[in-house]
Amino acid sequence: MRIALATVGTTGDVAPFVLLARRLVDRGHEVTAISWPVHRAAFAEAGVRVEVAGPHADAGRIATVAAEIAGRPPLQQVAVLRDFHLADGENHYRRLRALLPGHDVVVVHGIHVLAHAAVLDAGLVFATAVFDPVLLPTRSAPPPGLPPLGPFNRPAWWMLDRILARVGQPVDAILSRAGSVQRGLPLFRARSPRLHLLACSPAIIRVPPDLPAGTIVTGSWLDDRPVVPLPSDLEAFLADGAGPIVISFGSMAGASEAALEGAVRSILEGGRRVVVQGSIAASVTSPSLIRIGAVDHRALFPRAALVVHHGGSGTTHAVVAAGVPSLLIPHVGDQPYWADRLRRLGVAPEPQSARGLQAERLAAAALATAADPAMRQRAAALATELEKERGLGQAVDAIAAFAG
């Protein structure tokens, strides 16, 4: 079967599609991945045909945008992300129209409005996939950030749609210039009425009882390949003492550097060792601190006492799968949702604001959470629930049945 995957965004947005691509190839399918140039290498390693489309947004540009939107009101965040995703939008759309035909089914990332327009204009069979349930309208739950509204949940979603439609108006102009007939497509909310994959753990999210037709909660798309060993210096550091506090924000930026530096110093003074991923708190040095680049989180997180992170869907599921508590500093998008869910499940304390971050408060929360045996026990129990899931298998089965 010929399957195209059309995706864009950060590493966290694209990494699950790389895992899906690999699993589809293992099942004997012919897969084409279409994404931004920055993601070419990741898909090439999965053994699929790779085509690039869209802006040349490197990791530095992605981090700059993340810093720009951190702490802004939600609609301003959406507007900044809209302009980022629609850069060179006309050529991006035309490239998709040239590449997508000829496949039996196209799997579109739910944030990819240009691919959504392209499959509709070309009359292609398509499914969609997302990694959070935040913008999934149901009668049983209100839009994110609102308290339960009972019979007014649906009207609240209608109001949100009207508001987001205004933010999404530039999409219509780009599509018109590119030759598309689509108008009024929902921004960052592409959803196939026939197959919409929600790649989240039902042990973490609250699965609505009234999911829209065609929606399947597959479970999380966790990497099931052999774990990649850690670098020797990191392995030696971990073996030399108690489990450290790991600090990892992925491609996110925007938290106060001064606050992070102060927090790391206080954590070290509190007797905890620290692993810092990236350039966070660059001026801090200590024999009890090690800085690392990209590593296999499946090898690192289970050996941590606590992971301080931004709350992206992929990182959240990886920490939960490791059976380790979290301390979340959400920046944008779905991250506040994951922070709230982990808090409610008792595996994380109250989240802290990226823009209003305070060193003393962050350090105190990190030290207390890392020393809390009850939270560690709850995290271990939740990890056991994730072990039972076969999210990628469910997704591949659903795509194959749908296309067939």
JOCOR-V490286 format. One record per backbone hydrogen bond with DSSP energy under -0.5 kcal/mol. NH is the residue of the N-H (numbers start at 1). CO is the residue of the C=O. If there is no record, write none. Layout:
BEGIN
nh->NH co->CO
nh->NH co->CO
END
This chain:
BEGIN
nh->3 co->1
nh->3 co->30
nh->4 co->105
nh->5 co->32
nh->6 co->4
nh->6 co->107
nh->7 co->5
nh->7 co->34
nh->14 co->10
nh->15 co->11
nh->16 co->12
nh->17 co->14
nh->18 co->14
nh->19 co->15
nh->20 co->16
nh->21 co->17
nh->22 co->18
nh->23 co->19
nh->24 co->20
nh->25 co->21
nh->26 co->22
nh->27 co->23
nh->28 co->25
nh->29 co->24
nh->30 co->1
nh->31 co->29
nh->32 co->3
nh->33 co->49
nh->34 co->5
nh->35 co->33
nh->35 co->51
nh->39 co->36
nh->40 co->37
nh->43 co->39
nh->44 co->40
nh->45 co->41
nh->46 co->42
nh->46 co->43
nh->47 co->44
nh->48 co->43
nh->49 co->31
nh->51 co->33
nh->53 co->35
nh->57 co->55
nh->58 co->56
nh->62 co->58
nh->63 co->59
nh->64 co->60
nh->65 co->61
nh->66 co->62
nh->67 co->63
nh->68 co->64
nh->69 co->65
nh->70 co->66
nh->71 co->331
nh->72 co->69
nh->76 co->73
nh->77 co->73
nh->78 co->74
nh->79 co->75
nh->80 co->76
nh->81 co->77
nh->82 co->78
nh->83 co->79
nh->84 co->80
nh->85 co->81
nh->86 co->82
nh->87 co->84
nh->89 co->86
nh->92 co->88
nh->93 co->89
nh->94 co->90
nh->95 co->91
nh->96 co->92
nh->97 co->93
nh->98 co->94
nh->99 co->95
nh->100 co->96
nh->101 co->97
nh->103 co->100
nh->104 co->2
nh->105 co->2
nh->106 co->125
nh->107 co->4
nh->108 co->106
nh->108 co->127
nh->109 co->6
nh->110 co->129
nh->112 co->109
nh->113 co->111
nh->116 co->112
nh->117 co->113
nh->118 co->114
nh->119 co->115
nh->120 co->116
nh->121 co->117
nh->122 co->118
nh->123 co->119
nh->123 co->120
nh->124 co->119
nh->127 co->106
nh->128 co->195
nh->129 co->108
nh->130 co->197
nh->136 co->133
nh->137 co->135
nh->138 co->141
nh->144 co->134
nh->146 co->143
nh->152 co->149
nh->153 co->150
nh->156 co->152
nh->157 co->153
nh->158 co->154
nh->159 co->155
nh->160 co->156
nh->161 co->157
nh->162 co->158
nh->163 co->159
nh->164 co->160
nh->165 co->161
nh->166 co->162
nh->167 co->163
nh->168 co->164
nh->169 co->166
nh->170 co->167
nh->171 co->168
nh->172 co->168
nh->172 co->169
nh->173 co->169
nh->174 co->170
nh->175 co->171
nh->176 co->172
nh->177 co->173
nh->178 co->174
nh->179 co->175
nh->179 co->176
nh->180 co->175
nh->189 co->186
nh->190 co->110
nh->196 co->214
nh->197 co->128
nh->197 co->195
nh->198 co->196
nh->198 co->216
nh->199 co->130
nh->199 co->197
nh->200 co->198
nh->204 co->201
nh->205 co->201
nh->207 co->205
nh->208 co->206
nh->211 co->208
nh->215 co->212
nh->216 co->196
nh->218 co->198
nh->218 co->216
nh->219 co->198
nh->219 co->200
nh->222 co->220
nh->235 co->231
nh->236 co->232
nh->237 co->233
nh->238 co->234
nh->239 co->235
nh->240 co->236
nh->240 co->237
nh->241 co->238
nh->245 co->273
nh->246 co->244
nh->246 co->306
nh->247 co->275
nh->248 co->246
nh->248 co->308
nh->249 co->277
nh->252 co->249
nh->254 co->255
nh->256 co->354
nh->260 co->256
nh->261 co->257
nh->262 co->258
nh->263 co->259
nh->264 co->260
nh->265 co->261
nh->266 co->262
nh->267 co->263
nh->268 co->264
nh->269 co->265
nh->270 co->266
nh->271 co->268
nh->272 co->267
nh->274 co->288
nh->275 co->245
nh->276 co->290
nh->277 co->247
nh->277 co->275
nh->278 co->276
nh->278 co->292
nh->282 co->279
nh->284 co->281
nh->289 co->286
nh->290 co->274
nh->292 co->276
nh->297 co->295
nh->299 co->296
nh->300 co->296
nh->301 co->297
nh->303 co->300
nh->304 co->301
nh->305 co->244
nh->306 co->244
nh->307 co->325
nh->308 co->246
nh->308 co->306
nh->309 co->307
nh->309 co->327
nh->310 co->248
nh->316 co->312
nh->317 co->313
nh->318 co->314
nh->319 co->315
nh->320 co->316
nh->321 co->317
nh->322 co->318
nh->323 co->319
nh->323 co->320
nh->324 co->319
nh->326 co->347
nh->327 co->307
nh->329 co->309
nh->335 co->332
nh->337 co->334
nh->338 co->334
nh->339 co->335
nh->340 co->336
nh->341 co->337
nh->342 co->338
nh->343 co->339
nh->344 co->340
nh->345 co->341
nh->346 co->343
nh->347 co->342
nh->348 co->342
nh->349 co->326
nh->352 co->328
nh->354 co->330
nh->357 co->354
nh->362 co->358
nh->363 co->359
nh->364 co->360
nh->365 co->361
nh->366 co->362
nh->367 co->363
nh->368 co->364
nh->369 co->365
nh->370 co->366
nh->371 co->367
nh->372 co->369
nh->373 co->371
nh->376 co->372
nh->377 co->373
nh->378 co->374
nh->379 co->375
nh->380 co->376
nh->381 co->377
nh->382 co->378
nh->383 co->379
nh->384 co->380
nh->385 co->381
nh->386 co->382
nh->387 co->383
nh->388 co->384
nh->388 co->385
nh->389 co->386
nh->391 co->220
nh->394 co->390
nh->395 co->391
nh->396 co->392
nh->397 co->393
nh->398 co->394
nh->399 co->395
nh->400 co->396
nh->401 co->397
nh->402 co->398
nh->403 co->399
nh->404 co->400
END
